[in-house]
Amino acid sequence: MAPTATTATNPFPVPQAEIDRLHARLDDTRWPDVPSGAGWSYGVPPGHLRELADRWRHRFDWRAVEERLAADSVVLDTPDHVGVHALYRRSTRPDAVGLLLVHGWPSTPAEFLGLLGPLTEPGDATLPAFHVVAPSLPGFGFSGPTRDLGWDVDRHARCLTDLMSALGHDRFLAQGGDYGSMIAPEIARRDPGRVLGVHLNALVGASPDPSAADPLAGLTDAERARVAELGETWPGRSGYAAIQSTRPSTLGYAMIDSPVGLLAWHLEWFVDYDPDTTRQTPVDPDAYLADVASFWFTRTAGSAMRLYREIAPTAFRETRPPSGVPTAVLNLLGDHAVRPFVERSHRVVRWTEHDRGGHFAALQAPDLLLDDVRAFAATLSGAIGT
């Protein structure tokens, strides 16, 4: 079965009845008792969540977000998934090349809306231009829920490769953050002749050689400090990953049924677990409400969490070989990737670090992400014909 375009499953507009139902659920929220003085150390405090829930109910404009999404949305069938949704904007430049943007969890391609214009029409002939494809991963948002098992890194990579074929992009760059930083390189491993370069941020899954006598041998002091920081902070932040990697369906019932519960579960990542102490750049609340609303209206919170369960058995226990495709890494504030570990699985040709931004580069440091993708593409100018 060849990938084909379809408009039968166009997800927009969301029926007004669904918005009314959401508002009724928000109005009828049952709030738990939380000990005073707990702050963020026990999870999201009620005062912060009440404020955001009120914003979602009374001030967040879903129709404005939907209008922007619908303007660039396509829906395609692939052999693996019926109705893959993507934002797709072509450049008017004849030298433009395809650029696949792969999100992670708890993200959606709505996070890339602000980058579509600068990436496709940079306004400067000396800067590269791209035909941008930003899909909703199967199981996420407007690609709808996955209804079978086996949606691991390899299957996502195969599906997105088929998507690029359906859109006519024989050669392209792939960019990924969070779990997208695992999927984008796998696309290059599957078909290195088509992928011109891989750009990664919020990189996950890079680990030391477990057989080494000293896994940290050769690291700089700064790299050792980064590894140590992750070891200190991750145990207190990884509860969500433990349950999503083991019992996602059990948690999914609550996420599907309670909009405030869904908001709370997703919120901690967007505020770096404590907005009062983090040094990361704040995320506009309407930006993550767009993500949360996308999961709510499509009832995909549960299927999105299953990505952890599907990937967990191998993602952090194996080191995949480099694809040979040139790879760039952008480390922003709070990212913990160290180059020697990353080079075990990637052909790293560019490594950039900045002491600002955060995990969600497209929302917290879009200028840095844009500049780094452009600079990386410029180093590949011979390959992409610019």
SVG drawing of the C-alpha trace seen along z (x, -y; Angstrom):
<svg xmlns="http://www.w3.org/2000/svg" viewBox="-23 -39 63 44">
<polyline fill="none" stroke="black" stroke-width="0.4" points="0.0,0.0 1.5,-3.3 1.1,-6.3 -1.9,-8.4 -3.4,-11.8 -6.9,-11.9 -9.2,-14.7 -11.9,-12.3 -10.4,-12.5 -9.7,-16.2 -9.9,-16.9 -10.9,-20.6 -13.0,-22.2 -13.4,-20.6 -17.2,-20.5 -18.5,-23.2 -20.2,-20.5 -16.7,-19.2 -15.6,-22.6 -18.8,-23.1 -18.3,-19.7 -14.7,-20.6 -15.9,-23.9 -18.5,-21.9 -15.8,-19.5 -13.6,-22.4 -16.5,-24.0 -17.2,-20.8 -13.7,-20.0 -13.3,-18.2 -10.3,-19.7 -8.2,-17.5 -7.0,-18.5 -3.2,-19.3 -1.2,-20.0 -0.3,-23.6 3.4,-24.4 4.1,-21.6 4.9,-23.9 6.1,-22.1 7.9,-19.4 4.8,-17.1 3.7,-17.9 1.7,-20.7 0.3,-23.0 -3.5,-23.7 -3.2,-27.5 -1.1,-27.3 -3.3,-24.7 -6.5,-26.6 -5.2,-29.6 -4.3,-27.7 -7.6,-25.8 -9.4,-29.2 -7.3,-30.5 -8.1,-27.4 -11.8,-27.8 -12.2,-31.6 -9.3,-33.1 -7.6,-30.5 -8.8,-30.8 -8.9,-27.3 -10.5,-28.6 -7.5,-30.9 -5.1,-28.0 -7.2,-25.8 -7.3,-28.4 -3.5,-28.4 -3.3,-24.6 -5.9,-24.2 -4.2,-26.6 -1.2,-24.3 -2.6,-20.8 -2.6,-17.8 -3.9,-14.3 -2.4,-11.2 -2.8,-7.5 0.4,-5.4 0.7,-1.6 1.1,-1.7 -1.4,-4.3 -4.6,-5.8 -4.8,-9.5 -1.4,-10.8 -1.8,-14.5 1.0,-17.0 1.6,-20.7 3.0,-21.1 4.2,-24.4 6.1,-24.6 8.6,-27.4 8.4,-29.5 12.2,-29.2 13.3,-26.8 16.3,-25.7 14.3,-24.8 14.8,-21.3 12.5,-19.2 12.7,-19.5 11.0,-17.0 10.3,-18.2 9.7,-15.4 8.3,-16.2 8.4,-14.2 6.2,-13.9 4.1,-15.7 4.3,-17.8 2.4,-18.3 3.4,-20.1 1.5,-23.1 4.9,-24.0 6.4,-24.6 3.8,-27.1 6.0,-30.1 8.8,-28.6 6.9,-27.8 7.3,-31.3 11.0,-31.8 11.9,-28.3 10.0,-28.5 10.5,-32.1 13.6,-33.4 13.6,-36.8 17.3,-36.5 18.5,-34.7 21.7,-33.8 19.8,-31.7 18.5,-28.2 14.8,-27.7 12.8,-24.6 9.6,-22.8 8.5,-22.0 6.7,-18.9 5.8,-18.7 3.7,-15.6 1.7,-14.6 3.2,-11.2 0.8,-8.4 -1.1,-8.2 -0.6,-11.9 -3.2,-14.6 -4.7,-14.9 -3.1,-11.8 -5.5,-10.0 -4.9,-7.1 -3.0,-4.0 -5.1,-0.9 -2.5,1.8 0.8,2.5 4.3,2.2 4.7,-1.5 8.4,-1.6 11.1,-3.9 11.5,-1.7 7.8,-1.8 7.5,-5.5 10.6,-6.0 9.1,-3.8 5.8,-5.7 7.4,-9.1 9.6,-8.0 6.5,-6.9 4.9,-10.3 7.9,-12.1 7.5,-9.8 3.8,-10.7 4.6,-14.4 7.2,-13.9 10.4,-14.5 13.0,-12.1 15.8,-13.8 15.4,-15.8 16.8,-16.9 15.3,-15.4 15.1,-17.4 14.0,-15.9 13.7,-16.7 12.9,-14.6 11.7,-11.2 11.9,-12.9 15.7,-12.8 15.4,-9.0 13.1,-8.8 14.8,-11.2 18.2,-9.4 16.4,-6.1 15.0,-7.5 18.6,-8.1 19.7,-4.6 16.8,-3.1 17.5,-5.2 20.8,-7.1 20.7,-7.9 17.6,-10.1 18.4,-11.9 20.9,-14.7 21.5,-15.5 20.0,-15.1 19.6,-17.9 18.8,-17.0 17.9,-18.9 16.7,-17.7 18.6,-14.5 17.6,-11.4 18.9,-7.8 22.7,-8.6 24.5,-6.5 28.1,-5.5 29.7,-2.2 28.5,0.2 31.5,2.5 34.0,-0.3 36.0,-0.1 35.4,-3.8 32.3,-4.9 33.2,-8.5 36.8,-8.3 37.7,-11.0 34.9,-13.4 35.7,-17.0 34.9,-18.4 31.8,-20.1 30.6,-16.9 31.1,-15.0 29.1,-17.7 26.3,-17.3 26.2,-13.6 26.2,-14.1 23.4,-16.6 21.2,-14.3 21.9,-11.5 20.9,-13.8 17.7,-15.2 16.3,-12.4 15.1,-10.1 12.9,-12.9 11.4,-13.7 11.1,-10.3 7.9,-9.0 5.9,-9.9 8.3,-7.9 8.1,-4.8 4.4,-4.5 4.2,-5.4 6.8,-2.8 5.0,-0.1 1.2,-0.7 0.2,-3.5 -3.3,-2.2 -4.2,-2.4 -3.2,-6.0 -4.9,-6.7 -8.4,-6.4 -7.8,-9.4 -6.2,-11.4 -9.0,-10.8 -11.7,-11.7 -10.4,-14.8 -9.1,-17.8 -7.5,-19.3 -5.9,-15.9 -4.5,-15.9 -3.2,-19.5 -1.6,-18.7 0.1,-15.6 1.6,-17.5 2.4,-20.7 5.5,-19.8 7.6,-19.4 6.6,-22.8 7.6,-24.6 10.7,-22.5 9.0,-21.1 9.2,-24.4 8.7,-27.7 9.9,-29.6 13.4,-28.2 14.1,-27.2 16.5,-29.1 14.8,-27.9 12.9,-30.4 9.2,-30.4 6.8,-28.8 3.8,-30.9 0.9,-29.1 -1.2,-29.4 1.4,-27.3 1.2,-24.3 -2.6,-24.7 -2.6,-24.3 -0.8,-21.0 -3.0,-19.8 -6.2,-20.8 -5.0,-18.9 -4.7,-15.7 -8.1,-16.4 -10.1,-16.9 -8.6,-13.8 -8.7,-11.6 -5.1,-10.6 -3.5,-11.2 -3.5,-7.4 -2.1,-6.4 0.6,-9.1 1.8,-7.7 2.1,-4.3 5.1,-5.5 7.1,-5.1 5.9,-1.5 6.7,-0.6 10.2,-2.1 11.2,-1.3 12.3,2.3 15.2,1.3 15.5,-2.5 17.9,-2.8 19.5,0.6 21.0,0.7 23.4,-1.5 22.5,-1.7 25.2,-2.2 25.8,-5.6 24.0,-6.0 26.9,-7.8 24.6,-10.8 26.0,-14.1 24.4,-15.0 24.2,-18.3 23.3,-18.6 21.9,-21.6 22.2,-21.6 20.1,-24.2 19.8,-25.0 18.7,-21.8 19.8,-19.4 22.1,-16.7 23.6,-15.2 27.4,-14.8 29.3,-14.5 31.3,-11.3 28.2,-9.4 26.3,-10.8 29.1,-9.9 28.6,-6.2 25.4,-6.3 25.8,-9.4 28.2,-10.9 28.4,-14.3 29.7,-17.1 28.3,-20.1 27.8,-20.6 26.3,-23.8 25.6,-24.8 23.7,-27.7 23.0,-28.6 19.4,-29.6 16.2,-28.2 15.0,-24.8 13.6,-21.4 11.1,-22.8 13.4,-24.6 10.7,-25.7 8.9,-27.4 11.7,-28.5 14.4,-29.4 13.0,-29.5 15.7,-31.9 18.5,-29.5 16.8,-26.5 16.2,-28.4 19.8,-29.7 21.3,-26.3 19.2,-24.5 20.1,-27.1 23.8,-27.0 23.8,-23.2 22.1,-23.2 24.6,-25.7 27.4,-23.2 25.5,-20.7 25.1,-23.1 26.9,-20.9 24.6,-18.0 21.4,-20.0 22.2,-22.1 22.0,-25.5"/>
</svg>
